[in-house]
Amino acid sequence: MYVTDVYKHVGRKFSSEGQFLLELSSFETAVDVAVGPDGSMYVADTGNKRIVNLP
């Protein structure tokens, strides 16, 4: 599972059991996250007016 935290400016990854796995920072306003068919994570960072692709 992937989530974004707008107030802390991060994206987080959790296992299917809810275990914390990874935190990504350097976002201004990370408002949404999507996962592509290949498992890549895409973060909508509206504060920086960009979509970030994290393979």
PyMOL Python script that loads the backbone (N, CA, C, O; Angstrom):
from pymol import cmd

cmd.read_pdbstr("""\
ATOM      1  N   MET A   1       0.842  -1.146   0.000  1.00  0.00           N
ATOM      2  CA  MET A   1       0.000   0.000   0.000  1.00  0.00           C
ATOM      3  C   MET A   1       0.903   1.229   0.000  1.00  0.00           C
ATOM      4  O   MET A   1       1.930   1.261   0.678  1.00  0.00           O
ATOM      5  N   TYR A   2       0.505   2.235  -0.768  1.00  0.00           N
ATOM      6  CA  TYR A   2       1.224   3.498  -0.822  1.00  0.00           C
ATOM      7  C   TYR A   2       0.312   4.604  -0.316  1.00  0.00           C
ATOM      8  O   TYR A   2      -0.875   4.627  -0.642  1.00  0.00           O
ATOM      9  N   VAL A   3       0.850   5.512   0.472  1.00  0.00           N
ATOM     10  CA  VAL A   3       0.086   6.653   0.965  1.00  0.00           C
ATOM     11  C   VAL A   3       0.953   7.904   0.883  1.00  0.00           C
ATOM     12  O   VAL A   3       2.182   7.831   0.868  1.00  0.00           O
ATOM     13  N   THR A   4       0.283   9.053   0.830  1.00  0.00           N
ATOM     14  CA  THR A   4       0.999  10.325   0.889  1.00  0.00           C
ATOM     15  C   THR A   4       0.558  11.076   2.130  1.00  0.00           C
ATOM     16  O   THR A   4      -0.573  10.927   2.591  1.00  0.00           O
ATOM     17  N   ASP A   5       1.450  11.876   2.660  1.00  0.00           N
ATOM     18  CA  ASP A   5       1.166  12.723   3.815  1.00  0.00           C
ATOM     19  C   ASP A   5       1.456  14.157   3.396  1.00  0.00           C
ATOM     20  O   ASP A   5       2.611  14.576   3.334  1.00  0.00           O
ATOM     21  N   VAL A   6       0.399  14.899   3.111  1.00  0.00           N
ATOM     22  CA  VAL A   6       0.532  16.272   2.616  1.00  0.00           C
ATOM     23  C   VAL A   6       1.248  17.153   3.627  1.00  0.00           C
ATOM     24  O   VAL A   6       2.060  17.992   3.237  1.00  0.00           O
ATOM     25  N   TYR A   7       0.973  16.988   4.900  1.00  0.00           N
ATOM     26  CA  TYR A   7       1.533  17.878   5.922  1.00  0.00           C
ATOM     27  C   TYR A   7       2.995  17.583   6.236  1.00  0.00           C
ATOM     28  O   TYR A   7       3.732  18.482   6.642  1.00  0.00           O
ATOM     29  N   LYS A   8       3.420  16.345   6.054  1.00  0.00           N
ATOM     30  CA  LYS A   8       4.828  16.000   6.314  1.00  0.00           C
ATOM     31  C   LYS A   8       5.646  15.917   5.029  1.00  0.00           C
ATOM     32  O   LYS A   8       6.857  15.698   5.073  1.00  0.00           O
ATOM     33  N   HIS A   9       4.975  16.094   3.868  1.00  0.00           N
ATOM     34  CA  HIS A   9       5.649  16.156   2.562  1.00  0.00           C
ATOM     35  C   HIS A   9       6.371  14.857   2.210  1.00  0.00           C
ATOM     36  O   HIS A   9       7.494  14.884   1.708  1.00  0.00           O
ATOM     37  N   VAL A  10       5.728  13.726   2.472  1.00  0.00           N
ATOM     38  CA  VAL A  10       6.352  12.427   2.208  1.00  0.00           C
ATOM     39  C   VAL A  10       5.366  11.468   1.539  1.00  0.00           C
ATOM     40  O   VAL A  10       4.151  11.666   1.575  1.00  0.00           O
ATOM     41  N   GLY A  11       5.927  10.431   0.932  1.00  0.00           N
ATOM     42  CA  GLY A  11       5.168   9.283   0.463  1.00  0.00           C
ATOM     43  C   GLY A  11       5.662   8.078   1.243  1.00  0.00           C
ATOM     44  O   GLY A  11       6.853   7.967   1.533  1.00  0.00           O
ATOM     45  N   ARG A  12       4.754   7.177   1.583  1.00  0.00           N
ATOM     46  CA  ARG A  12       5.147   6.006   2.370  1.00  0.00           C
ATOM     47  C   ARG A  12       4.635   4.730   1.717  1.00  0.00           C
ATOM     48  O   ARG A  12       3.588   4.713   1.070  1.00  0.00           O
ATOM     49  N   LYS A  13       5.406   3.660   1.908  1.00  0.00           N
ATOM     50  CA  LYS A  13       5.026   2.342   1.407  1.00  0.00           C
ATOM     51  C   LYS A  13       4.887   1.400   2.594  1.00  0.00           C
ATOM     52  O   LYS A  13       5.732   1.372   3.488  1.00  0.00           O
ATOM     53  N   PHE A  14       3.791   0.620   2.583  1.00  0.00           N
ATOM     54  CA  PHE A  14       3.519  -0.365   3.623  1.00  0.00           C
ATOM     55  C   PHE A  14       3.284  -1.725   2.975  1.00  0.00           C
ATOM     56  O   PHE A  14       2.816  -1.807   1.839  1.00  0.00           O
ATOM     57  N   SER A  15       3.609  -2.783   3.698  1.00  0.00           N
ATOM     58  CA  SER A  15       3.332  -4.138   3.208  1.00  0.00           C
ATOM     59  C   SER A  15       1.831  -4.403   3.302  1.00  0.00           C
ATOM     60  O   SER A  15       1.090  -3.617   3.893  1.00  0.00           O
ATOM     61  N   SER A  16       1.392  -5.508   2.718  1.00  0.00           N
ATOM     62  CA  SER A  16      -0.030  -5.864   2.790  1.00  0.00           C
ATOM     63  C   SER A  16      -0.473  -6.170   4.217  1.00  0.00           C
ATOM     64  O   SER A  16      -1.670  -6.177   4.508  1.00  0.00           O
ATOM     65  N   GLU A  17       0.492  -6.424   5.114  1.00  0.00           N
ATOM     66  CA  GLU A  17       0.186  -6.648   6.533  1.00  0.00           C
ATOM     67  C   GLU A  17       0.206  -5.343   7.332  1.00  0.00           C
ATOM     68  O   GLU A  17      -0.057  -5.354   8.535  1.00  0.00           O
ATOM     69  N   GLY A  18       0.515  -4.219   6.677  1.00  0.00           N
ATOM     70  CA  GLY A  18       0.545  -2.928   7.360  1.00  0.00           C
ATOM     71  C   GLY A  18       1.900  -2.540   7.913  1.00  0.00           C
ATOM     72  O   GLY A  18       2.015  -1.529   8.606  1.00  0.00           O
ATOM     73  N   GLN A  19       2.925  -3.316   7.623  1.00  0.00           N
ATOM     74  CA  GLN A  19       4.274  -3.010   8.117  1.00  0.00           C
ATOM     75  C   GLN A  19       4.892  -1.904   7.271  1.00  0.00           C
ATOM     76  O   GLN A  19       4.861  -1.959   6.042  1.00  0.00           O
ATOM     77  N   PHE A  20       5.460  -0.891   7.945  1.00  0.00           N
ATOM     78  CA  PHE A  20       6.137   0.209   7.261  1.00  0.00           C
ATOM     79  C   PHE A  20       7.365  -0.313   6.531  1.00  0.00           C
ATOM     80  O   PHE A  20       8.163  -1.051   7.109  1.00  0.00           O
ATOM     81  N   LEU A  21       7.526   0.069   5.249  1.00  0.00           N
ATOM     82  CA  LEU A  21       8.656  -0.398   4.455  1.00  0.00           C
ATOM     83  C   LEU A  21       9.581   0.726   3.994  1.00  0.00           C
ATOM     84  O   LEU A  21      10.800   0.560   3.999  1.00  0.00           O
ATOM     85  N   LEU A  22       9.013   1.875   3.595  1.00  0.00           N
ATOM     86  CA  LEU A  22       9.813   2.895   2.931  1.00  0.00           C
ATOM     87  C   LEU A  22       9.164   4.260   3.065  1.00  0.00           C
ATOM     88  O   LEU A  22       7.939   4.379   3.034  1.00  0.00           O
ATOM     89  N   GLU A  23       9.989   5.292   3.215  1.00  0.00           N
ATOM     90  CA  GLU A  23       9.489   6.667   3.210  1.00  0.00           C
ATOM     91  C   GLU A  23      10.301   7.474   2.214  1.00  0.00           C
ATOM     92  O   GLU A  23      11.531   7.427   2.214  1.00  0.00           O
ATOM     93  N   LEU A  24       9.607   8.211   1.370  1.00  0.00           N
ATOM     94  CA  LEU A  24      10.241   9.067   0.375  1.00  0.00           C
ATOM     95  C   LEU A  24       9.875  10.509   0.672  1.00  0.00           C
ATOM     96  O   LEU A  24       8.711  10.819   0.926  1.00  0.00           O
ATOM     97  N   SER A  25      10.860  11.386   0.642  1.00  0.00           N
ATOM     98  CA  SER A  25      10.594  12.789   0.945  1.00  0.00           C
ATOM     99  C   SER A  25      10.959  13.662  -0.245  1.00  0.00           C
ATOM    100  O   SER A  25      11.144  13.164  -1.356  1.00  0.00           O
ATOM    101  N   SER A  26      11.060  14.942  -0.014  1.00  0.00           N
ATOM    102  CA  SER A  26      11.387  15.985  -0.995  1.00  0.00           C
ATOM    103  C   SER A  26      10.200  16.377  -1.863  1.00  0.00           C
ATOM    104  O   SER A  26      10.373  16.842  -2.990  1.00  0.00           O
ATOM    105  N   PHE A  27       9.001  16.189  -1.339  1.00  0.00           N
ATOM    106  CA  PHE A  27       7.804  16.665  -2.023  1.00  0.00           C
ATOM    107  C   PHE A  27       7.359  17.960  -1.351  1.00  0.00           C
ATOM    108  O   PHE A  27       7.541  18.145  -0.148  1.00  0.00           O
ATOM    109  N   GLU A  28       6.780  18.844  -2.139  1.00  0.00           N
ATOM    110  CA  GLU A  28       6.217  20.073  -1.579  1.00  0.00           C
ATOM    111  C   GLU A  28       4.796  19.805  -1.081  1.00  0.00           C
ATOM    112  O   GLU A  28       4.467  20.090   0.070  1.00  0.00           O
ATOM    113  N   THR A  29       3.963  19.256  -1.959  1.00  0.00           N
ATOM    114  CA  THR A  29       2.582  18.933  -1.608  1.00  0.00           C
ATOM    115  C   THR A  29       2.199  17.638  -2.320  1.00  0.00           C
ATOM    116  O   THR A  29       1.617  17.675  -3.404  1.00  0.00           O
ATOM    117  N   ALA A  30       2.518  16.514  -1.725  1.00  0.00           N
ATOM    118  CA  ALA A  30       2.213  15.204  -2.315  1.00  0.00           C
ATOM    119  C   ALA A  30       0.759  14.870  -2.025  1.00  0.00           C
ATOM    120  O   ALA A  30       0.418  14.472  -0.911  1.00  0.00           O
ATOM    121  N   VAL A  31      -0.107  15.033  -3.037  1.00  0.00           N
ATOM    122  CA  VAL A  31      -1.539  14.886  -2.797  1.00  0.00           C
ATOM    123  C   VAL A  31      -2.126  13.548  -3.228  1.00  0.00           C
ATOM    124  O   VAL A  31      -3.219  13.186  -2.792  1.00  0.00           O
ATOM    125  N   ASP A  32      -1.418  12.809  -4.076  1.00  0.00           N
ATOM    126  CA  ASP A  32      -1.967  11.537  -4.540  1.00  0.00           C
ATOM    127  C   ASP A  32      -0.838  10.624  -4.989  1.00  0.00           C
ATOM    128  O   ASP A  32       0.264  11.080  -5.295  1.00  0.00           O
ATOM    129  N   VAL A  33      -1.123   9.352  -5.024  1.00  0.00           N
ATOM    130  CA  VAL A  33      -0.139   8.358  -5.453  1.00  0.00           C
ATOM    131  C   VAL A  33      -0.858   7.301  -6.286  1.00  0.00           C
ATOM    132  O   VAL A  33      -2.010   6.957  -6.022  1.00  0.00           O
ATOM    133  N   ALA A  34      -0.160   6.797  -7.291  1.00  0.00           N
ATOM    134  CA  ALA A  34      -0.689   5.713  -8.124  1.00  0.00           C
ATOM    135  C   ALA A  34       0.445   4.733  -8.386  1.00  0.00           C
ATOM    136  O   ALA A  34       1.620   5.095  -8.330  1.00  0.00           O
ATOM    137  N   VAL A  35       0.081   3.497  -8.672  1.00  0.00           N
ATOM    138  CA  VAL A  35       1.074   2.469  -8.979  1.00  0.00           C
ATOM    139  C   VAL A  35       0.803   1.959 -10.387  1.00  0.00           C
ATOM    140  O   VAL A  35      -0.317   1.564 -10.712  1.00  0.00           O
ATOM    141  N   GLY A  36       1.844   1.972 -11.221  1.00  0.00           N
ATOM    142  CA  GLY A  36       1.734   1.492 -12.595  1.00  0.00           C
ATOM    143  C   GLY A  36       1.752  -0.018 -12.662  1.00  0.00           C
ATOM    144  O   GLY A  36       2.034  -0.682 -11.664  1.00  0.00           O
ATOM    145  N   PRO A  37       1.449  -0.576 -13.842  1.00  0.00           N
ATOM    146  CA  PRO A  37       1.407  -2.029 -14.005  1.00  0.00           C
ATOM    147  C   PRO A  37       2.746  -2.710 -13.740  1.00  0.00           C
ATOM    148  O   PRO A  37       2.790  -3.900 -13.427  1.00  0.00           O
ATOM    149  N   ASP A  38       3.840  -1.954 -13.864  1.00  0.00           N
ATOM    150  CA  ASP A  38       5.167  -2.521 -13.604  1.00  0.00           C
ATOM    151  C   ASP A  38       5.608  -2.345 -12.156  1.00  0.00           C
ATOM    152  O   ASP A  38       6.723  -2.724 -11.797  1.00  0.00           O
ATOM    153  N   GLY A  39       4.731  -1.765 -11.311  1.00  0.00           N
ATOM    154  CA  GLY A  39       5.061  -1.559  -9.904  1.00  0.00           C
ATOM    155  C   GLY A  39       5.673  -0.209  -9.603  1.00  0.00           C
ATOM    156  O   GLY A  39       5.940   0.100  -8.442  1.00  0.00           O
ATOM    157  N   SER A  40       5.903   0.610 -10.633  1.00  0.00           N
ATOM    158  CA  SER A  40       6.440   1.957 -10.406  1.00  0.00           C
ATOM    159  C   SER A  40       5.422   2.808  -9.663  1.00  0.00           C
ATOM    160  O   SER A  40       4.217   2.679  -9.876  1.00  0.00           O
ATOM    161  N   MET A  41       5.912   3.672  -8.798  1.00  0.00           N
ATOM    162  CA  MET A  41       5.057   4.560  -8.023  1.00  0.00           C
ATOM    163  C   MET A  41       5.094   5.948  -8.648  1.00  0.00           C
ATOM    164  O   MET A  41       6.163   6.454  -8.987  1.00  0.00           O
ATOM    165  N   TYR A  42       3.925   6.563  -8.798  1.00  0.00           N
ATOM    166  CA  TYR A  42       3.805   7.916  -9.328  1.00  0.00           C
ATOM    167  C   TYR A  42       3.181   8.790  -8.251  1.00  0.00           C
ATOM    168  O   TYR A  42       2.123   8.465  -7.711  1.00  0.00           O
ATOM    169  N   VAL A  43       3.843   9.902  -7.943  1.00  0.00           N
ATOM    170  CA  VAL A  43       3.352  10.810  -6.911  1.00  0.00           C
ATOM    171  C   VAL A  43       2.993  12.141  -7.559  1.00  0.00           C
ATOM    172  O   VAL A  43       3.800  12.722  -8.284  1.00  0.00           O
ATOM    173  N   ALA A  44       1.781  12.622  -7.295  1.00  0.00           N
ATOM    174  CA  ALA A  44       1.360  13.940  -7.757  1.00  0.00           C
ATOM    175  C   ALA A  44       1.809  14.961  -6.718  1.00  0.00           C
ATOM    176  O   ALA A  44       1.237  15.055  -5.632  1.00  0.00           O
ATOM    177  N   ASP A  45       2.829  15.713  -7.063  1.00  0.00           N
ATOM    178  CA  ASP A  45       3.385  16.746  -6.181  1.00  0.00           C
ATOM    179  C   ASP A  45       2.927  18.097  -6.716  1.00  0.00           C
ATOM    180  O   ASP A  45       3.636  18.740  -7.491  1.00  0.00           O
ATOM    181  N   THR A  46       1.736  18.524  -6.298  1.00  0.00           N
ATOM    182  CA  THR A  46       1.157  19.745  -6.853  1.00  0.00           C
ATOM    183  C   THR A  46       1.907  20.999  -6.436  1.00  0.00           C
ATOM    184  O   THR A  46       1.897  21.989  -7.168  1.00  0.00           O
ATOM    185  N   GLY A  47       2.551  20.982  -5.287  1.00  0.00           N
ATOM    186  CA  GLY A  47       3.319  22.144  -4.844  1.00  0.00           C
ATOM    187  C   GLY A  47       4.482  22.453  -5.761  1.00  0.00           C
ATOM    188  O   GLY A  47       4.853  23.615  -5.926  1.00  0.00           O
ATOM    189  N   ASN A  48       5.064  21.420  -6.363  1.00  0.00           N
ATOM    190  CA  ASN A  48       6.159  21.600  -7.320  1.00  0.00           C
ATOM    191  C   ASN A  48       5.684  21.456  -8.763  1.00  0.00           C
ATOM    192  O   ASN A  48       6.491  21.477  -9.692  1.00  0.00           O
ATOM    193  N   LYS A  49       4.362  21.311  -8.948  1.00  0.00           N
ATOM    194  CA  LYS A  49       3.757  21.185 -10.284  1.00  0.00           C
ATOM    195  C   LYS A  49       4.418  20.077 -11.097  1.00  0.00           C
ATOM    196  O   LYS A  49       4.896  20.303 -12.208  1.00  0.00           O
ATOM    197  N   ARG A  50       4.435  18.860 -10.515  1.00  0.00           N
ATOM    198  CA  ARG A  50       5.093  17.750 -11.197  1.00  0.00           C
ATOM    199  C   ARG A  50       4.477  16.414 -10.791  1.00  0.00           C
ATOM    200  O   ARG A  50       3.836  16.288  -9.748  1.00  0.00           O
ATOM    201  N   ILE A  51       4.694  15.432 -11.646  1.00  0.00           N
ATOM    202  CA  ILE A  51       4.412  14.030 -11.343  1.00  0.00           C
ATOM    203  C   ILE A  51       5.771  13.356 -11.216  1.00  0.00           C
ATOM    204  O   ILE A  51       6.589  13.435 -12.134  1.00  0.00           O
ATOM    205  N   VAL A  52       6.019  12.702 -10.101  1.00  0.00           N
ATOM    206  CA  VAL A  52       7.305  12.053  -9.860  1.00  0.00           C
ATOM    207  C   VAL A  52       7.146  10.554 -10.086  1.00  0.00           C
ATOM    208  O   VAL A  52       6.269   9.924  -9.496  1.00  0.00           O
ATOM    209  N   ASN A  53       7.993   9.984 -10.937  1.00  0.00           N
ATOM    210  CA  ASN A  53       7.989   8.551 -11.221  1.00  0.00           C
ATOM    211  C   ASN A  53       9.103   7.910 -10.410  1.00  0.00           C
ATOM    212  O   ASN A  53      10.276   8.244 -10.575  1.00  0.00           O
ATOM    213  N   LEU A  54       8.727   6.989  -9.534  1.00  0.00           N
ATOM    214  CA  LEU A  54       9.699   6.288  -8.696  1.00  0.00           C
ATOM    215  C   LEU A  54       9.659   4.813  -9.046  1.00  0.00           C
ATOM    216  O   LEU A  54       8.774   4.089  -8.590  1.00  0.00           O
ATOM    217  N   PRO A  55      10.627   4.352  -9.866  1.00  0.00           N
ATOM    218  CA  PRO A  55      10.614   2.942 -10.297  1.00  0.00           C
ATOM    219  C   PRO A  55      10.837   1.971  -9.148  1.00  0.00           C
ATOM    220  O   PRO A  55      10.852   0.758  -9.359  1.00  0.00           O
TER     221      PRO A  55
END
""", "prot")
cmd.dss("prot")
cmd.show_as("cartoon", "prot")
cmd.util.cbc("prot")
cmd.orient("prot")
